[in-house]
Amino acid sequence: MAALEGKVALVTGAGRGLGRACARIFAREGARVVVVDLRPEGGEETVQLIKDAGGEAIAVGADVSQPAQVEAMVRAAVETYGGLDCAINNAVYFYGRHPLADIPDEDWNRALAVNYTGVFLCMKHEIRAMLERGGGAIVNVGSGNEHSSKPGLSWYLSAKQAIYGLTKVAALDYGGQGIRVNAIGPGSMWTPALRQTAEQNPHHVEQLEALTPLRRLAEPEEVAEAAIWLCTDKASYVLGHTLVADGGAVLG
């Protein structure tokens, strides 16, 4: 039997890249999937890919920085499929590399609203739904840069590293009630954004590969497999952990 047969899973930022890969693997493992994305067309494309492969999914448009929209996306899972068992909080706002003092307040606030507060809002409503089911599993998407830093990414790494603290505390708060909260720390992946960058600057990809002991970048599916594993019973004793899937980059 598939690892998540009969479960209901929700993935934010599932219109492309890692989120799409997670949604498709959830479906492959037997889950009914709520595909959440800010861009309706991206979410619908993911749903169609799942249906074409014989899976079951619905698309929900939501901005995870907006409490009412987050509440509505979880309600859609409950009303459509009867509850919620698994969630991967992957939505991200990307601003680009800028020195801290050059970041306008509005861009900083938008980045934190999506990349950090958005995770809090998602967890808040996901946990409430999971408590009604008697348990569940949540995976928050951080960054493979958990143990390092990069110039120009204060808006990104501050949120991603804060997510790890949020994950640990939530794990302590709800582990005893059957909800396992963990995180995944992805390394560099062949996302649509990176492929676009590679076309413009092939040297950037060479630099990333040189930082990775495996000497290659990941396909999103490789990281997604690790994230989905954290939602299965095979990870039943894993709690408050960050699983870094970065090809060993952090070792350097």
Number of C-alpha atoms within 10 A of each C-alpha: 6 11 17 23 14 13 20 26 29 29 26 30 28 32 27 20 19 27 27 29 22 32 33 26 22 33 26 19 18 20 25 26 29 30 32 34 27 17 16 15 13 20 25 21 17 25 27 17 15 23 15 10 12 12 20 19 27 21 24 23 22 23 20 29 22 15 17 12 17 25 17 15 25 24 18 18 25 17 11 14 18 14 21 30 28 29 30 32 26 23 27 21 16 15 14 10 14 14 12 13 9 8 16 10 10 8 14 15 14 17 21 20 21 21 29 25 20 23 28 22 21 25 23 15 17 28 26 13 21 22 17 12 15 11 20 27 28 31 27 26 27 29 25 25 19 19 9 11 12 10 10 16 17 18 24 23 21 15 21 25 19 14 22 23 12 20 27 17 14 22 23 15 13 16 17 10 14 16 24 29 32 26 26 26 22 25 23 24 21 18 15 12 12 16 14 12 14 15 11 10 12 12 12 14 18 14 11 16 18 14 18 19 14 13 15 17 20 19 15 21 19 17 24 25 15 17 28 25 17 28 26 16 12 10 13 13 8 16 21 20 17 23 20 22 22 24 21 15 20 17 10 8
